[in-house]
Amino acid sequence: MKVEFKKHYEIIGNNVRKFRKELGWSQEELAQRCSVNAAKISRIENARSDYMHSTLLEVCRALGKELVEMIKE
């Protein structure tokens, strides 16, 4: 992961976690709704890896959120 993008990944990860918890979902449940594994959701939430734009769009769709909501602090 590029260092200059680290802050952005942290913001997105925090928002994914917040919205997931608001829905009362586990990481496993969100992962199933996005067709990815729970480990990937964990890496996104903890800003431990970069990920494909398509994966982020799937997460947004599953959470019922717009992409812009994921990048707001």
Phi and psi in radians as a Rosetta constraint file:
Dihedral C 1 N 2 CA 2 C 2 CIRCULARHARMONIC -1.225 0.35
Dihedral N 2 CA 2 C 2 N 3 CIRCULARHARMONIC 2.362 0.35
Dihedral C 2 N 3 CA 3 C 3 CIRCULARHARMONIC -1.019 0.35
Dihedral N 3 CA 3 C 3 N 4 CIRCULARHARMONIC -0.674 0.35
Dihedral C 3 N 4 CA 4 C 4 CIRCULARHARMONIC -1.182 0.35
Dihedral N 4 CA 4 C 4 N 5 CIRCULARHARMONIC -0.302 0.35
Dihedral C 4 N 5 CA 5 C 5 CIRCULARHARMONIC -1.717 0.35
Dihedral N 5 CA 5 C 5 N 6 CIRCULARHARMONIC -0.095 0.35
Dihedral C 5 N 6 CA 6 C 6 CIRCULARHARMONIC -0.935 0.35
Dihedral N 6 CA 6 C 6 N 7 CIRCULARHARMONIC -0.807 0.35
Dihedral C 6 N 7 CA 7 C 7 CIRCULARHARMONIC -1.057 0.35
Dihedral N 7 CA 7 C 7 N 8 CIRCULARHARMONIC -0.700 0.35
Dihedral C 7 N 8 CA 8 C 8 CIRCULARHARMONIC -1.125 0.35
Dihedral N 8 CA 8 C 8 N 9 CIRCULARHARMONIC -0.743 0.35
Dihedral C 8 N 9 CA 9 C 9 CIRCULARHARMONIC -1.128 0.35
Dihedral N 9 CA 9 C 9 N 10 CIRCULARHARMONIC -0.617 0.35
Dihedral C 9 N 10 CA 10 C 10 CIRCULARHARMONIC -1.150 0.35
Dihedral N 10 CA 10 C 10 N 11 CIRCULARHARMONIC -0.745 0.35
Dihedral C 10 N 11 CA 11 C 11 CIRCULARHARMONIC -1.095 0.35
Dihedral N 11 CA 11 C 11 N 12 CIRCULARHARMONIC -0.837 0.35
Dihedral C 11 N 12 CA 12 C 12 CIRCULARHARMONIC -1.074 0.35
Dihedral N 12 CA 12 C 12 N 13 CIRCULARHARMONIC -0.800 0.35
Dihedral C 12 N 13 CA 13 C 13 CIRCULARHARMONIC -1.051 0.35
Dihedral N 13 CA 13 C 13 N 14 CIRCULARHARMONIC -0.748 0.35
Dihedral C 13 N 14 CA 14 C 14 CIRCULARHARMONIC -1.098 0.35
Dihedral N 14 CA 14 C 14 N 15 CIRCULARHARMONIC -0.697 0.35
Dihedral C 14 N 15 CA 15 C 15 CIRCULARHARMONIC -1.221 0.35
Dihedral N 15 CA 15 C 15 N 16 CIRCULARHARMONIC -0.699 0.35
Dihedral C 15 N 16 CA 16 C 16 CIRCULARHARMONIC -1.025 0.35
Dihedral N 16 CA 16 C 16 N 17 CIRCULARHARMONIC -0.824 0.35
Dihedral C 16 N 17 CA 17 C 17 CIRCULARHARMONIC -1.059 0.35
Dihedral N 17 CA 17 C 17 N 18 CIRCULARHARMONIC -0.797 0.35
Dihedral C 17 N 18 CA 18 C 18 CIRCULARHARMONIC -1.061 0.35
Dihedral N 18 CA 18 C 18 N 19 CIRCULARHARMONIC -0.871 0.35
Dihedral C 18 N 19 CA 19 C 19 CIRCULARHARMONIC -1.166 0.35
Dihedral N 19 CA 19 C 19 N 20 CIRCULARHARMONIC -0.654 0.35
Dihedral C 19 N 20 CA 20 C 20 CIRCULARHARMONIC -1.095 0.35
Dihedral N 20 CA 20 C 20 N 21 CIRCULARHARMONIC -0.792 0.35
Dihedral C 20 N 21 CA 21 C 21 CIRCULARHARMONIC -1.191 0.35
Dihedral N 21 CA 21 C 21 N 22 CIRCULARHARMONIC -0.604 0.35
Dihedral C 21 N 22 CA 22 C 22 CIRCULARHARMONIC -1.040 0.35
Dihedral N 22 CA 22 C 22 N 23 CIRCULARHARMONIC -0.574 0.35
Dihedral C 22 N 23 CA 23 C 23 CIRCULARHARMONIC -1.474 0.35
Dihedral N 23 CA 23 C 23 N 24 CIRCULARHARMONIC -0.123 0.35
Dihedral C 23 N 24 CA 24 C 24 CIRCULARHARMONIC 1.285 0.35
Dihedral N 24 CA 24 C 24 N 25 CIRCULARHARMONIC 0.450 0.35
Dihedral C 24 N 25 CA 25 C 25 CIRCULARHARMONIC -1.698 0.35
Dihedral N 25 CA 25 C 25 N 26 CIRCULARHARMONIC 2.573 0.35
Dihedral C 25 N 26 CA 26 C 26 CIRCULARHARMONIC -1.442 0.35
Dihedral N 26 CA 26 C 26 N 27 CIRCULARHARMONIC 2.928 0.35
Dihedral C 26 N 27 CA 27 C 27 CIRCULARHARMONIC -1.065 0.35
Dihedral N 27 CA 27 C 27 N 28 CIRCULARHARMONIC -0.638 0.35
Dihedral C 27 N 28 CA 28 C 28 CIRCULARHARMONIC -1.096 0.35
Dihedral N 28 CA 28 C 28 N 29 CIRCULARHARMONIC -0.739 0.35
Dihedral C 28 N 29 CA 29 C 29 CIRCULARHARMONIC -1.149 0.35
Dihedral N 29 CA 29 C 29 N 30 CIRCULARHARMONIC -0.773 0.35
Dihedral C 29 N 30 CA 30 C 30 CIRCULARHARMONIC -1.075 0.35
Dihedral N 30 CA 30 C 30 N 31 CIRCULARHARMONIC -0.745 0.35
Dihedral C 30 N 31 CA 31 C 31 CIRCULARHARMONIC -1.025 0.35
Dihedral N 31 CA 31 C 31 N 32 CIRCULARHARMONIC -0.769 0.35
Dihedral C 31 N 32 CA 32 C 32 CIRCULARHARMONIC -1.080 0.35
Dihedral N 32 CA 32 C 32 N 33 CIRCULARHARMONIC -0.682 0.35
Dihedral C 32 N 33 CA 33 C 33 CIRCULARHARMONIC -1.249 0.35
Dihedral N 33 CA 33 C 33 N 34 CIRCULARHARMONIC -0.314 0.35
Dihedral C 33 N 34 CA 34 C 34 CIRCULARHARMONIC -1.843 0.35
Dihedral N 34 CA 34 C 34 N 35 CIRCULARHARMONIC -0.038 0.35
Dihedral C 34 N 35 CA 35 C 35 CIRCULARHARMONIC 1.050 0.35
Dihedral N 35 CA 35 C 35 N 36 CIRCULARHARMONIC 0.679 0.35
Dihedral C 35 N 36 CA 36 C 36 CIRCULARHARMONIC -2.255 0.35
Dihedral N 36 CA 36 C 36 N 37 CIRCULARHARMONIC 3.082 0.35
Dihedral C 36 N 37 CA 37 C 37 CIRCULARHARMONIC -1.661 0.35
Dihedral N 37 CA 37 C 37 N 38 CIRCULARHARMONIC 2.828 0.35
Dihedral C 37 N 38 CA 38 C 38 CIRCULARHARMONIC -1.088 0.35
Dihedral N 38 CA 38 C 38 N 39 CIRCULARHARMONIC -0.532 0.35
Dihedral C 38 N 39 CA 39 C 39 CIRCULARHARMONIC -1.076 0.35
Dihedral N 39 CA 39 C 39 N 40 CIRCULARHARMONIC -0.640 0.35
Dihedral C 39 N 40 CA 40 C 40 CIRCULARHARMONIC -1.188 0.35
Dihedral N 40 CA 40 C 40 N 41 CIRCULARHARMONIC -0.706 0.35
Dihedral C 40 N 41 CA 41 C 41 CIRCULARHARMONIC -1.078 0.35
Dihedral N 41 CA 41 C 41 N 42 CIRCULARHARMONIC -0.728 0.35
Dihedral C 41 N 42 CA 42 C 42 CIRCULARHARMONIC -1.062 0.35
Dihedral N 42 CA 42 C 42 N 43 CIRCULARHARMONIC -0.774 0.35
Dihedral C 42 N 43 CA 43 C 43 CIRCULARHARMONIC -1.125 0.35
Dihedral N 43 CA 43 C 43 N 44 CIRCULARHARMONIC -0.655 0.35
Dihedral C 43 N 44 CA 44 C 44 CIRCULARHARMONIC -1.141 0.35
Dihedral N 44 CA 44 C 44 N 45 CIRCULARHARMONIC -0.855 0.35
Dihedral C 44 N 45 CA 45 C 45 CIRCULARHARMONIC -1.108 0.35
Dihedral N 45 CA 45 C 45 N 46 CIRCULARHARMONIC -0.536 0.35
Dihedral C 45 N 46 CA 46 C 46 CIRCULARHARMONIC -1.749 0.35
Dihedral N 46 CA 46 C 46 N 47 CIRCULARHARMONIC 0.182 0.35
Dihedral C 46 N 47 CA 47 C 47 CIRCULARHARMONIC 0.888 0.35
Dihedral N 47 CA 47 C 47 N 48 CIRCULARHARMONIC 0.731 0.35
Dihedral C 47 N 48 CA 48 C 48 CIRCULARHARMONIC -1.707 0.35
Dihedral N 48 CA 48 C 48 N 49 CIRCULARHARMONIC -0.065 0.35
Dihedral C 48 N 49 CA 49 C 49 CIRCULARHARMONIC -2.736 0.35
Dihedral N 49 CA 49 C 49 N 50 CIRCULARHARMONIC 2.762 0.35
Dihedral C 49 N 50 CA 50 C 50 CIRCULARHARMONIC -1.522 0.35
Dihedral N 50 CA 50 C 50 N 51 CIRCULARHARMONIC 2.954 0.35
Dihedral C 50 N 51 CA 51 C 51 CIRCULARHARMONIC -2.640 0.35
Dihedral N 51 CA 51 C 51 N 52 CIRCULARHARMONIC 2.841 0.35
Dihedral C 51 N 52 CA 52 C 52 CIRCULARHARMONIC -1.233 0.35
Dihedral N 52 CA 52 C 52 N 53 CIRCULARHARMONIC 2.534 0.35
Dihedral C 52 N 53 CA 53 C 53 CIRCULARHARMONIC -0.948 0.35
Dihedral N 53 CA 53 C 53 N 54 CIRCULARHARMONIC -0.693 0.35
Dihedral C 53 N 54 CA 54 C 54 CIRCULARHARMONIC -1.093 0.35
Dihedral N 54 CA 54 C 54 N 55 CIRCULARHARMONIC -0.624 0.35
Dihedral C 54 N 55 CA 55 C 55 CIRCULARHARMONIC -1.140 0.35
Dihedral N 55 CA 55 C 55 N 56 CIRCULARHARMONIC -0.760 0.35
Dihedral C 55 N 56 CA 56 C 56 CIRCULARHARMONIC -1.095 0.35
Dihedral N 56 CA 56 C 56 N 57 CIRCULARHARMONIC -0.690 0.35
Dihedral C 56 N 57 CA 57 C 57 CIRCULARHARMONIC -1.133 0.35
Dihedral N 57 CA 57 C 57 N 58 CIRCULARHARMONIC -0.635 0.35
Dihedral C 57 N 58 CA 58 C 58 CIRCULARHARMONIC -1.129 0.35
Dihedral N 58 CA 58 C 58 N 59 CIRCULARHARMONIC -0.730 0.35
Dihedral C 58 N 59 CA 59 C 59 CIRCULARHARMONIC -1.097 0.35
Dihedral N 59 CA 59 C 59 N 60 CIRCULARHARMONIC -0.785 0.35
Dihedral C 59 N 60 CA 60 C 60 CIRCULARHARMONIC -1.032 0.35
Dihedral N 60 CA 60 C 60 N 61 CIRCULARHARMONIC -0.815 0.35
Dihedral C 60 N 61 CA 61 C 61 CIRCULARHARMONIC -1.049 0.35
Dihedral N 61 CA 61 C 61 N 62 CIRCULARHARMONIC -0.798 0.35
Dihedral C 61 N 62 CA 62 C 62 CIRCULARHARMONIC -1.101 0.35
Dihedral N 62 CA 62 C 62 N 63 CIRCULARHARMONIC -0.641 0.35
Dihedral C 62 N 63 CA 63 C 63 CIRCULARHARMONIC -1.458 0.35
Dihedral N 63 CA 63 C 63 N 64 CIRCULARHARMONIC -0.171 0.35
Dihedral C 63 N 64 CA 64 C 64 CIRCULARHARMONIC 1.262 0.35
Dihedral N 64 CA 64 C 64 N 65 CIRCULARHARMONIC 0.578 0.35
Dihedral C 64 N 65 CA 65 C 65 CIRCULARHARMONIC -2.122 0.35
Dihedral N 65 CA 65 C 65 N 66 CIRCULARHARMONIC 2.727 0.35
Dihedral C 65 N 66 CA 66 C 66 CIRCULARHARMONIC -1.518 0.35
Dihedral N 66 CA 66 C 66 N 67 CIRCULARHARMONIC 2.670 0.35
Dihedral C 66 N 67 CA 67 C 67 CIRCULARHARMONIC -0.963 0.35
Dihedral N 67 CA 67 C 67 N 68 CIRCULARHARMONIC -0.688 0.35
Dihedral C 67 N 68 CA 68 C 68 CIRCULARHARMONIC -1.053 0.35
Dihedral N 68 CA 68 C 68 N 69 CIRCULARHARMONIC -0.526 0.35
Dihedral C 68 N 69 CA 69 C 69 CIRCULARHARMONIC -1.214 0.35
Dihedral N 69 CA 69 C 69 N 70 CIRCULARHARMONIC -0.404 0.35
Dihedral C 69 N 70 CA 70 C 70 CIRCULARHARMONIC -1.372 0.35
Dihedral N 70 CA 70 C 70 N 71 CIRCULARHARMONIC -0.351 0.35
Dihedral C 70 N 71 CA 71 C 71 CIRCULARHARMONIC -1.819 0.35
Dihedral N 71 CA 71 C 71 N 72 CIRCULARHARMONIC 0.037 0.35
Dihedral C 71 N 72 CA 72 C 72 CIRCULARHARMONIC -1.424 0.35
Dihedral N 72 CA 72 C 72 N 73 CIRCULARHARMONIC 2.404 0.35
